[in-house]
Amino acid sequence: MKAAALFALASLAVLGVITSLRALSNDRQMLLQKTAELTASLQDLKEVRDMSQKTDSGTAGEIPLATSSTDAGRPGAAELLQDWPPKACAHPEGAVLFFCERPARKVAAASDLWKEGSQLLGEADFVEFLSRCQRAESVLAGSRVKIWSDSRDRKGFKGAMAEQVRDVYGLSKLVKPSWGDDTWILDVGGNLGITAIHLHIRAPKSKLLTLEPSPWNYILLRLNLLQNLEAAGQTVFALHGGFSATPGTLHGTHMFTNAWGSRNDDIFQPHRSIKGEF
């Protein structure tokens, strides 16, 4: 089981390095330049998804994660319904239930995630992974959230959730509710999406791009954004990849028992019951 990351990550922020592009510079031209450079690197690689879905204010390459329900009415929605629900819904377990219970008007976003997850892991492994996942509820910044995680990864999930509930990064002071759609927040090392959800709750009008290289974490990241931020529409975006000064391919180890323990490796022997290769 092998999935390639989109580009190299020189220093992977496993715990999630949160950087506001607004904080990098008040100069809008620099913001646009940095975004364009990131997009150009992504487009150079074959693994990049179709990035023509949206362009905004000179930026390109945003891929919507929290897709609005109105997307179900876009061209092709009727065709999607013909192949929905997936065959796995005959005996759904774990997070597979999330997809099987989607109403017809919200099939498009779920179908997109199902398709990408199947491409990354292979449909059989994708379904197996979803079946192992479970959902927990908590409260972030006064809002109730529902977070999916690998049932084998209680340590990593509990640690990531506890950090955000306690606000150890001080987002309540760093992130301003007044930030508008001209402010971008970059979340490098998105993990399960808990930090991205917290950031959106704190600054709902700003735009957020989150990056995650591990395909298993990325699937859960997208699932959690869809679960909690679907109404956010074209303001929250995610990419399967990392952040580096130069384009490349990342190879690493995903630890199923502790997603925080994933690391960059050149070569290793994967044991699927414990870890996976990407």
C-alpha positions in Angstrom: 0.0 0.0 0.0 1.7 3.1 -1.2 0.7 6.7 -1.8 2.9 9.6 -2.9 2.9 12.9 -1.2 2.6 15.9 -3.5 5.9 17.6 -2.6 8.8 17.5 -0.2 8.6 18.8 3.3 11.9 20.1 4.6 10.9 20.4 8.2 7.6 18.7 8.8 5.6 20.3 11.6 4.1 17.2 13.1 2.2 19.1 15.8 1.0 21.7 13.3 2.9 24.9 12.7 0.3 27.7 12.4 1.3 30.7 10.4 -0.9 33.6 9.4 0.1 34.9 6.0 -1.1 38.2 7.2 1.6 38.1 9.9 4.3 37.5 7.3 3.6 40.8 5.6 1.1 43.6 5.4 2.0 43.9 1.7 -0.8 42.3 -0.3 1.6 41.8 -3.3 3.9 39.6 -1.2 0.9 37.5 0.0 -0.1 36.9 -3.6 3.4 36.1 -4.7 3.9 33.6 -1.9 0.6 31.9 -2.7 1.5 31.8 -6.4 4.8 30.2 -5.7 3.2 27.5 -3.6 0.7 26.9 -6.4 3.3 26.7 -9.1 5.2 24.0 -7.1 2.1 22.0 -6.7 1.2 22.1 -10.3 4.6 20.9 -11.4 3.8 17.4 -9.9 1.6 14.8 -11.5 0.0 14.0 -8.2 -1.7 17.3 -8.0 -5.5 17.2 -8.3 -7.3 19.3 -10.8 -6.7 22.8 -9.4 -8.9 24.8 -11.7 -11.9 24.7 -9.4 -11.5 28.3 -8.2 -9.3 31.4 -8.6 -9.6 34.3 -6.4 -7.9 37.7 -6.3 -4.9 36.6 -8.3 -4.4 33.3 -6.3 -4.9 29.9 -7.9 -4.9 26.3 -6.9 -7.3 26.4 -4.0 -9.1 23.0 -3.5 -12.3 23.3 -1.5 -12.7 21.0 1.5 -15.7 22.2 3.3 -17.9 22.3 0.2 -21.2 24.0 0.4 -24.4 21.9 -0.1 -25.2 24.0 -3.2 -22.5 22.1 -5.0 -25.0 19.2 -5.3 -26.7 21.2 -7.9 -23.7 21.6 -10.1 -23.5 19.8 -13.5 -22.9 16.1 -13.0 -24.8 15.8 -9.7 -27.4 13.5 -11.2 -24.7 11.2 -12.5 -23.2 11.1 -9.0 -26.4 9.9 -7.6 -26.5 7.0 -10.0 -23.3 5.5 -8.4 -24.2 6.4 -4.9 -24.1 5.1 -2.2 -20.9 3.1 -2.4 -21.1 -0.7 -2.3 -19.5 -0.6 1.2 -22.8 0.8 2.5 -24.3 -2.7 2.3 -22.5 -3.4 5.6 -21.2 0.0 6.9 -18.9 0.3 9.8 -17.1 3.2 11.4 -16.7 6.3 9.3 -18.2 4.5 6.3 -21.5 5.4 7.9 -20.8 9.1 7.4 -20.9 8.6 3.6 -23.9 6.2 3.6 -26.0 8.6 5.6 -25.4 11.6 3.3 -28.6 13.2 1.9 -28.9 13.5 -1.8 -28.3 17.2 -1.8 -24.9 16.7 -0.1 -23.6 13.8 -2.1 -21.1 15.8 -4.3 -18.6 16.7 -1.6 -18.8 13.2 0.0 -18.3 11.5 -3.4 -15.3 13.7 -4.1 -13.7 12.6 -0.8 -14.5 9.0 -1.4 -13.0 9.1 -4.9 -9.8 10.8 -3.7 -9.4 8.4 -0.7 -9.8 5.4 -3.0 -7.1 6.8 -5.3 -4.7 7.4 -2.5 -5.1 4.1 -0.7 -7.0 1.8 -3.1 -10.7 1.4 -2.5 -10.4 -1.8 -0.4 -7.8 -0.3 2.0 -9.7 3.0 2.0 -12.9 1.2 3.2 -10.9 -0.8 5.7 -9.4 2.3 7.1 -12.7 4.1 7.4 -14.2 1.1 9.1 -11.6 1.4 11.9 -12.4 5.0 12.5 -14.6 6.4 15.3 -16.1 9.7 16.2 -15.8 11.7 19.4 -17.3 15.0 20.4 -15.8 18.0 22.2 -16.1 21.8 22.5 -13.7 24.2 20.8 -14.0 27.9 21.5 -17.6 27.5 22.6 -18.5 25.4 19.5 -19.3 21.7 19.6 -17.3 19.7 17.2 -17.3 16.0 16.0 -13.9 14.6 15.2 -13.2 11.3 13.4 -9.9 9.5 14.2 -8.4 6.0 13.8 -9.5 3.8 16.7 -5.9 2.6 17.0 -4.7 6.2 17.5 -6.2 7.2 20.9 -2.9 8.8 22.1 -2.4 11.1 19.1 -6.1 12.1 18.9 -6.4 12.9 22.6 -3.2 14.9 22.5 -4.2 16.9 19.5 -7.6 17.6 20.9 -6.3 18.5 24.4 -3.9 21.1 22.9 -6.7 22.9 21.1 -9.2 22.7 24.0 -6.5 24.2 26.3 -5.5 26.6 23.5 -1.8 26.0 24.1 -0.9 28.0 21.0 -2.8 31.0 22.2 -5.1 31.2 19.2 -7.6 33.1 21.2 -5.1 36.0 21.3 -3.3 35.5 18.0 -6.4 35.1 15.7 -8.8 38.0 15.3 -12.5 37.5 14.6 -12.3 40.7 12.5 -10.0 39.1 9.9 -11.8 39.2 6.6 -11.5 37.3 3.3 -8.3 39.2 2.5 -6.5 37.3 5.3 -5.1 33.8 4.6 -4.1 31.4 7.4 -1.6 28.6 6.5 -1.8 25.5 8.6 1.3 23.3 7.9 0.9 19.8 9.2 -2.9 19.7 9.4 -3.1 16.3 11.1 -6.7 15.5 11.8 -8.0 19.0 11.1 -8.6 20.0 14.7 -6.4 23.0 14.5 -7.9 24.1 11.2 -11.4 23.8 12.7 -10.4 25.8 15.7 -8.9 28.5 13.5 -12.1 28.8 11.4 -14.2 29.1 14.5 -11.9 31.9 15.7 -11.8 33.7 12.3 -14.8 32.5 10.2 -14.4 35.2 7.5 -10.8 34.5 6.8 -9.5 31.9 4.3 -7.5 28.9 5.5 -5.2 26.5 3.6 -4.2 23.4 5.5 -1.5 20.9 4.3 -1.0 17.3 5.3 1.4 14.8 3.7 0.3 11.5 5.3 -2.6 10.1 3.2 -4.3 8.6 6.2 -4.2 11.8 8.2 -5.2 13.7 5.1 -8.3 11.6 4.6 -9.3 12.2 8.2 -8.5 15.9 7.8 -10.9 16.2 4.9 -13.5 14.1 6.6 -13.4 16.3 9.7 -13.6 19.5 7.7 -16.6 18.1 5.8 -18.2 17.0 9.1 -17.8 20.3 10.9 -17.2 23.1 8.3 -19.3 22.1 5.3 -21.2 25.4 5.5 -17.8 27.3 5.3 -17.9 26.9 1.5 -15.1 28.5 -0.4 -13.1 29.6 2.6 -11.5 26.4 3.9 -9.1 24.4 1.6 -6.8 21.4 2.0 -4.0 19.9 0.0 -2.4 16.5 0.3 1.2 17.6 0.6 3.7 19.6 2.6 5.7 22.8 2.5 9.3 23.1 1.2 11.6 25.5 -0.5 11.9 23.1 -3.5 9.5 20.6 -5.2 10.0 16.9 -4.6 8.4 13.8 -3.2 8.1 12.9 0.5 8.4 9.4 1.7 7.5 8.7 5.3 6.1 6.4 8.0 2.6 6.8 9.2 2.1 5.3 12.7 -1.4 4.0 13.0 -1.1 3.8 16.8 0.1 7.4 17.1 -0.4 9.7 14.1 1.8 12.3 15.9 4.6 9.7 15.6 4.7 9.8 11.8 8.1 10.8 10.5 10.1 11.3 7.3 12.1 8.3 6.1 13.9 7.5 3.0 13.5 3.7 3.2 11.8 1.4 5.7 10.0 -1.9 5.9 6.3 -1.2 6.5 4.2 -3.5 8.7 0.6 -2.6 7.9 -0.8 -3.5 11.3 1.5 -0.9 12.9 2.5 1.6 10.2 2.1 2.5 6.6 4.2 3.8 3.8 3.6 7.0 1.8 
